[in-house]
């Protein structure tokens, strides 16, 4: 049988360069061309319909039938003029990817036909959704789900080869309205935090009527040659290599980081960026990351809901375009053992409709007090709900990178920089409830106005080991995995900050009612918040043993695995929290926990099955072939009359045999554990079994397979090696 690895190597060597079509104009000339955006709505809607839809978007109200029909007519005309023949409700189920079911505009009989698209179809569809993960929300006989248009996210046209489809961003809910996706609870959390933030904002500016969380994500990914990819069953089935010996040269020299982008990769990047820009995704940054064949892209910040949609859309675009360049994109959190994994940093802030970033230090005492208010309340929310935050980071893939000296540790902390820490210490030491004087001099005595403006200069991204860092005008959450939907953490962050802002406002209002000046009351509560929540702040090395010891003293949580982290979703206090702010019902919280646990177990089940197949069908047969080759060599030496009793080849044969003899029973034990898991009905016990037992056996099998890779003839070894996979030029 032909060696797939050698075939893949031959295909790689003979690879011809893919030419990318030149874009001679400015990006601004075609940016958003495939989006039914504000410009398109003005062109294809009546003046009255355009005004109505803008008002509805701003107020999150439902669309009336007449307006929906006008929107559908204009949207269909716009899409068909650009070559679209089909439409789809585009949604984000709890699979972690996106979903779509295409329907033709055409409707006809033998007598003729017409292109149709009504307001009812635009707003809602009932796709056949029985096979999507639903946890405990519905039984198979209740499988019907509804997709409903999210009017805050514009429709777009997706180019798929020569075809074009109108895509309508939607939420996905069950027959009883329960959320079955990421978008529905995200939108609820956005409404919750807006209401909470508005009340606090109005302490400082009565003109603010809207507050919107903003998000800037940084997407890391690997690229491998397509021929190499398809010669690796583990990459095809799981997105990561579950066997593979580290290359002699990996990332030790740091020569790939920010290095010159190879021409083949550069051509790919330019093409997917062009497609992204046409879809209104404001990509701005591209560069080489730390590991060989690892890269990153990042956009300009956007409103959080749109930013999430754009990230999920971009992942699809990147994958489609990579095929044209005979490449494959890997967004698994740890595709290669021994090399840095991939994350997706989420940079979060709050923006008002007066264009004020609430986490940006200001130029006046009043704006700086506002900054400190939102800054400290966010820290308090993180401290009080650190275990719940971990549920937003948890996944089978992310377990491979967290706490491994390449990504944030398993203990949550917040880095704010020494300058801000000193400023907060001033607040704690100087504010004494018995010595407050006139309101107008309060800020000057605290010396905050002169100190805070320099924060923007000092507070750069200095501590890369921190799970969460304040970087001048935003909080950067670094523990999210590269394949994750950003909503998984935003839903939680928005909710816990919502709760904290309500607590803060209630305490301030009580002090004002008791006779304190407003700003005096605010500073008193801020002092209390800092004192009670500063245990979460840390400016040192989060990888160090000293921090682990200190974190234990501070009674911070150590979360080592996804099943443990996901249990926070169904803790009674967290269920009450989500219900209080109408983000998730109790049933929805349990549904999400159950779905994510099942996805976790299935991911490891698939990995273990693929590893078993690779061991039995490829690795052990290759080892046996090499043994036979060595035996023939020894036999030839013996036939020459030479003594082979001390020949070093015997040691190699013995070494190979030892590894084979360990692997075979381990593979049987791994299969038996999978059978045990199938017979267990408790979803948490199944997840823990895969986490505690199956993963350990997989790790041991991998060790022995990697040793075999070192000994076996290069012409016999069947799988592309790391040194081959990591070459993409």
N, C-alpha and C positions, 0 to 999 in steps of 0.2 A: 504493500500500500504506500502511496506517495506521502512523503513527509510534508505536512501542511506548513510547518515552520519554514522549510527551505523554499517552498513555493511562494510563501508570503515575502520572504527576503528577495527572491527573484523579481516579484512584482514591484517591490519597493525600489529596487535598483533601477528598473526600467521605467519608473514613473516619469511621465512627461509633465512639464509645468502647465498648470491651468491658468489661462489668461483671464484676467478680470476686466470687464468692460469699464472703460474710463468714464468718470463723471467730470466733465469739464467745467460745469458751473459751480457756484457756491452751494453749500449744504442748504442754506436758507432758501434757495430757489426751488428745492423739491421737498423740503421738510414738511411732513404731514400730508403729502399728496394722497396717501391712501387712507386718510382719516376723515370721517364725517364730523369735522370740527366746527368751530365758530364761523370760520370763513365759508365753509361749505353750506352750513345751515342758512347763512344770510343769502347765499346764492340760490338755494333750492327750496326755501320756505317763504311763505308770505311774511310781511313785516309783523303782522299780528301774531302769527304762529311762532316766529322767532322770539319775539318778546315774551310770550307765554312760557316757552320751554326754558328760557334763561331764568325766569322767575322761579319756575318749579325746581330747577337744578339747585338754585340757591337756598330754597326753603325745604327741600326733601319732601315734596308733596307728590301725590299720585296724579297720573295723567288722565284727563277725561277722554272719552271715546272720540269725539270730534277732532281734538288735537292729535290724538294718536294716529288717526287715519291720515291727517295732513303730514305728519312726520313720516309715516310709512311710505306715502306716495313720493315725498321728496327724497327720502333715503334710497328707495328703489331706483328712481330716475338717476340719481347720482351714481349709484353702484353699477347699474347697467351701462351707463355711458362710459364707464371705465372697464367694461368687459366682464363684469360679474354675471354669472348665470344661476348661482345658488346663494342661499343664505343659511346661517346657522346660529343658534344660541350657544355662545361660547362661555363655558363655566369651569369652575375649579373644585371638583369633588375631592373627597378626603383620600384619594389615591396619591395626592401630592403632585399630580400633573394637571393638564387641562383636558377638557372633553368637548366634543362637537358632533352634531348629527346634521348633515347637510340636506337641505330641501331645495328643490328647484323652484325658481320663480314661475316656470312654465306650468300651466294647467290647461288641459285640453281633452278633446275627444277626436274621433275619426273625422268629424266635421270641421275641425280646426282648433285653435287654442289661443291663449292669451297669457301674458306674464302678470301674475298677481302677487300682492303683498299687502295685507291689511293691517290696521292698527291692532287688532286682536292678536295676530300672529307676532307682531313686533313686541308686544308687551309680555305675552305669556305663551309657553308651549308645554305640552305634556309628552316628553319623549319616553321611550321604553327604557327605563333606568333600573331594571331589576338587579343587574349585576354589579352596581356600584356598592362600595362598602357603606354600611349604614349602622353598624353597631347594633344597638337594641331598639332603634327607633321604629322599625317596621318588620313585619313578616313578609315572606315571599308573596303571599296573596294580597298584600297591601303595598306592592312594589312601585306603584305609580308615583312619579315625582314631577315637580313643576319647576320650570325655569322662568324667571321673571326678570325683565330688563332692568339693569342698573343705569338710570339716566345720567348719573354723575360720571360715567365712563363712556367716552364716545365710541361709536361703531367704527369698524375699520375693514379694509379689504385685504385678505391674505392671498398672496400669490403662491400657488402650489403647482410647480411646473408651469404648464401652459394655461392652467385653470385659475379662476379668480372667484373667491367666495366672500360674501358680505358676512362679517362676524359681529354679533351683537353681545356685548358683555352682560352676563346675567348672574343672578343668584340661583341656587338650587335647593329646593325645600321639599319635604315630604308632604303627603296629602293633608296632614294636620298642621302644616306650617313650620315644623321642626327643621332646623338647619341641617343640611347634608353636605355642606361645602365649607370653604374658608371665607368666602366673600360676605355671606349673610351676617355672621357674627362680627366680622370686621366692621361692616357698616353700622351695626348696632353700637359697637365700642366707640366708633367715631362720633356718633350722636351723643353718647354718654359723656365723653370727655369734653365735647364742645359745650354742653350745658354746664358742666362743673367749672370749666375754665372761664366761661363768660362771667359767672358770678364773681370770681376773683379778679378778673380783668377790670371789671367795673369799679373796683376800688381805686384804680389808677386812671382809667380812661373810659368815660361814659359813651364815647363814640364807637366803641368796639361792639359789633353785633354778631360776629362769627369768629370762631377759633378752629383751625384745622391742623391736625398733626401732619407734619411733612416727613418725607423719607428719602434718603439717598442711600442706595445699596451699592455694594462693591462685589461684583461677581467674579469669583475665581473658577478656573476650569483647566483641564488638561486636554491636549490634542495628541492623538496617535494616528499613525498611518492606517487607513481602512483595511488593507490586506493583513497587516499585523493583528488588527482588532478581530477580524473574522476568523483568524487562526487560533484565537484564545476563547474557548467556551465560557470561561469564567467572566471575561469582560463582556461578552455578548449577553449573558444571562443575568449578571449581577452588577455590572458597571465597575467592578474592581477585580484585581488579580488576587485570587485566594491561594496562589502558589507563585513563588518567584524569588530567586536569590538576588540580593542587593547587588547592584553593579559596582565595579571597582571605583568608578567615579560617579558620584551622585551629585549632591549639592554642597559638598564639603568646601569648595573654593568660592562659593557665592558668586560665581562668574556668570550665572544666568540671570540673576536678579537685576532688573532694569537694563539688561544688555541689549545689544542691537537685535531687532526682531528679524528672524530669518525670512527670506523673500517669500517662500511658500506660505508661511503663516501670515505675513503681511498682506499678501494677496487675499487670503481668506478673510482676514479682519476687515479689510476695506469693503469687501462685498457684503458681509453681514451687517456692517455699520450702515451702509447705504440703504439696505432693506429696512433696518431699524429706524433710520431717519425718516423714510417714507411713511412709516407707521407712527410717527410722532414721538418716538423714544429718543430723548435728548442725550445720547451718548457723547461723552467728551473725552474720556481717558482710555488709553490702552497701554499695556506694558507687559514685559516678561515678569513672572513671579519667581519665587525662590527656587522651587524644584525644576529640574530639567523638563521641558515641554509643558510647563505650567504658565498660565497667562491670566490677565485680569482686565476687565472693562468696568467702567462706572459712568453713570449719567449725571446730569444736573439734578438737583433736588426737585421733587414734585409733591403735590398733595398725596398723602399716603395711599389712598385707595387706587389712584391712577398709577402710582409708582409700583404697587404690587402687580397690577395688571400688566404693566410694561415689562416687569422682570419675568413673569411667566411667559409672556409673548416672546420675549427675546430668547429664552431658552429654546423655544420651538424654532425660531428663525435660525439660531446658531446651528442647531442640529441639521436643519434642511440644507443650509448653505454648505456645511462641512462635507456633505455627500458629493457635491459638485467638485470639491477639491480633493476627493479621495482621502478624506480625513474623517475621524470620529471624535466628537466632543465627549469628554468624561466629566460629569458634574458630581460623581460620587465623592463623599467626604474624604475617602482614603483609597484612591485607586492603586497606590504602590506602597508596599511596606518599606519602612525605612526612609521614606521621603515625606516632606511636608504634605499634609492634606489640604483640602480646599474648603474655605469658608465663604460666608456672604455677610460681610459686616453691614449692619443696619444703622444708619445715622438718623436719629430721631429728634425732632424738635416740634415746636408749636408756633403757628403763624396766625396772625389776626387779619381781618379784612381791611385793616388800616396799614397792612404790609409791615407789621412789626413782628420780629422774631422774639418770642417771649423768653428764650434762653440766650439772648444776646445782650451783653452788658451795654448800658446806654450812655448818654452824654449828660444826663441831669440826675440829681439825687432821686427824683421821682421814678425815672425809668430804671435806675439801678436797684431801687427797692423792689420794683416789679420783677426784675431779673432774679434777685435773690429769693423772692417768693416762689417762683416756679422751679428754680434750680433746687432749692432745699426740699420742696415738697416731692419732687421726683426722686431725690435720694432717699427720702423717708419711705416712699412707696416701694422702692427696690429693697430696702432693708427689711421692711415688714413682711414682704411677700417673696423673699429670695427662693424659697422652695417651689413656689408656684411658677416663678420665672423659668426654673429648670425644665418644667413641663413643655415650655415653648421651644427649648433647644433639643429635646430628646428625640433620638431616632437610632436605628441600628447602625446607620452609616456614621453618624456623629460620634458614637461611642469610640470609634477608632482614632479620633484626633484630640478630643478634649483631655486636658491634663497630661499631655505627652511632650512637653517642652517645645511645642511648635504652635500651640494654640492656647487660649485661656484655660486656666486650671479648673478643677472640679469644684472650687470654692468661689462663690460670687463675691466680688468686691468692686468698688468704684474708685477709679483714679480721677482726682480733680486738680492735681498740681499743687506745689508748695505755696504759690502766691494766694490762690483761693483759700487754701487751708488756713493760712495766716489771717486772712480777712475774716473767716468764720470764727476763728479764735478770738478776734477782737470783739465781735458781736457777743460771744459767750461771756467774755470777761468784763466788758464795759457796761453792758445793759444791766442796770439794777432797778428793780421795780420801784424802789423808794427814792431814786434820785432823778427821775424824769422831770424835765423842765418844760419850757415852751416848745410846742410842736415845730415851729419854724427853724429852730437851731439844732434839732435832734440829729439830722444827717451830718451836719458840719462837725459836731462833737465826736461822732463816731468815725470821722475821717474816711467814710466809705466812698464818697464821691471822687476823691483823689486817687484812691487805690484801685478801684474796679476797672477803669478804662485800660490799665496796663495788663489786665488778665488776658485779653485777646492776643497780646504779643507773647506773653510767657507761656500760655496754656496750649502749646502745640502738642502733637501726638508723640509724647516722649516715652510713655511706658507701654510697650507693645505686649506685655505679659498680662495686662489687666483685662478681665472679661468685659467690663464696662468702663468707658472713659469719657470724661467731659472734655471736649476738644475745642473750647472757645465759644461755640454757640449751638452746641448740640451734644446729645449723649450718643456715643458709638457703642453698640452692642455687638461684640465680636464672637460670640459663641454659636451663632446660627450656622448650620451646615450649608454647603454650596447648593445642594439639591432641594433645600427646604422652600416652602412657600413662606414669604416674609410675614404673611398674616398670622402664622402660628405664634410668633412672639409678639406681634403688634396687638393682637386681641387681648393678650394678658397685660402688656404694658399699659395700654390705654385704660384698661379697667382698674388696675391698681392705682394709677395716678388719679383717675376719676374719684375713687374712694378717698384718697388722701386729700385732694382739694376740697371735698365736702367737709372732711374732718377739720381742716384748717379754717375754712370759712365759718363754721359753727363756733369755733373757739374765738376767732377774732370778733365775730358779731357779739358774742357774750361779753367780751371785754369792753367793746364800744358801748353796749347797753349799760355796763357798769360804770361808765363815766370816762374811760380812756379816750384820748385822741386816737383817730384811726391809725395813723402811722406808728404811734406808740404801741397800740394793740398788735399791729402786724409784727413789729420787731420783737415784742415779748414772745409771741407764738413762734417766730422763727428761731429765737434763742432756744426755746424748749425743744423744737424739732431737731436742731443741730445736736444738742446735748444727748437726746434720746436715740439718735440714729447714726452717730458718727462711727460706730463700730464697723460699719460697712465700708468705710473709707480706708484706702491703703495706697501708699505711693511707692512701695518697694517692689522687689522681685517676686512676682506671684508664683514662680517656679521653685523658689527656694524652700528648704526644709524649715527655715526659720518662720516663714509665713504660715506653713501648715501648723506649726506649733502655736503660733499667735492666733490663728483662726480658730483653733480649738478652744483657746482661752476666751475668745470673744463669743463662743458658742454659735459660730456660723455653721451652716450645713455643708456636709461633704456628700455630694451626689455622684455615685460612681457608675450608674447604669440607667438605661432608659426605663425599664419597668418600675424601678423605684421612683424615678422622677415623675412619671406619668400618673402615679397614684395621687399626686397633689391635685389633679383635676377633680377628683371625687371626694376630697376632704370636705367635711361638712362646712367648715368656715369659708372655703373657697366656692362651694356650691351656692352658699348664701350670698357671697359677694357678687357672683355673676348674676344671680337672680335679682338682687337688689337693684342693679344697674341695667337690667333687662338686656344683658348680652348673651347669656346662655341659660336655658332652663336646667333643672336638675336632670331631666331626661337627656338633654343635649350634652351636658357635661359627661354623663356616663357613656353616652354614645361615642363621644370623641375619645375618651379613655379606652373603651373597648376596641374601637377601630384602630387606634394607633398601636395598642398592644398586639392586635392580630397582625397588623402590617409588620411589626417588629419580628414576631415569631416566623411569619411567612418568609421574610427576607433572609433570616438565618437558615430556615429550612431549605430554601432554594440553594443557598451557598453551600450547605453541607451536602446536598444531593449532587451538585455539580462537582464538588471536590471528590466525592466518592466515584463518580463517573470518570473524572480525569485520572484518578489513581488507578482504577481497574482497567480502563481502556487505553490509556496513553503512557502514564508514568511507569507503572510496573512492567508492562510489555517492553518499553524502551530499556529499562534496567536489565530485563532478562536477555534482550538482544545483546546488550553490552557485555553481560556476563559470558554469554556464549562466545563472543568475539575474543574475550580474554582467555577463556578456556582453550580455544583453538590455538591461540598464541602460545600458551603454556605447553599444550600438547606438542606443538612444533618444536619448542625448545627441548622438551624431554626426548623427542625422537632423534634429536641431534646428539643425544647422550649426555646432556648437561643436567646438573642437579638443580631441581626447581624448588626444593624444600625451603630454601631461604630467599626465594625470588620475591621481590616487593609487590609483584602483581597479585600474589596470594593475599597480601594485606588489603589490597584494593577490593578483591573479590569478597573477602570476609566483611569488609566495611559495607559494601553494597548489599550483601545478604542480610546483615544485621538490620539495616534500614528497612528492607523489604519485609522482614519477619516482624518488625514492629508495626509497620503501616497496615498490613492486612488485618490483624485482629482489631486494631483501632478503627478501621473502616467499618467492620462488623458491629463494633460497639456503638459507633455513631449512628448506624442504621437502626439499631435496637432502640436507641434513645428517641429517634424520630417516631418510631412506632409507639413508644410509650407516650409521647406528646400527643399523637393522634387519638389515643384512648382517654386522654384527660379532658374533662369538660370545663374546668376552671381556667379561664383565659389568662389570668394572672400567673397561675402555677405553670402554665405552658410557657409563657414568656420567660419566667425565671429559670425553667429547665433549659431553655435554649441559651439563656444568658450565662448560667452557672456551669452547665455541663457540656452542652454541644459545642459552644465556642472554645472551651478548654481543649476538647479533643481535636477540633479543627486546627487549633494552634499547634498542637503536638504533631499532628499529621503533616502540617506544613513544614515544620522544622525538618523532619526526615526527608520529605520530598525535595526541599531546598538543598539538602546535603547530597541527594542523588544527582541533582542538576549539576553539582560541582564535579562529580566523578564520571558521568556518562559522556560518551563520545558526542561531540558537537554535531556530527552528521546524523546521529540517531535521535538526539533529544527532540521531542515533537512540538514543543511550545515555544513561541517567540520569547526570548529572554528580555530582561529589563534593559540591558544595554542596546537591544534592538528596538524595543517598544518606545524608548525615550528619544529616538532620533526622528525628527519630523521635517528636517530641511529638504 
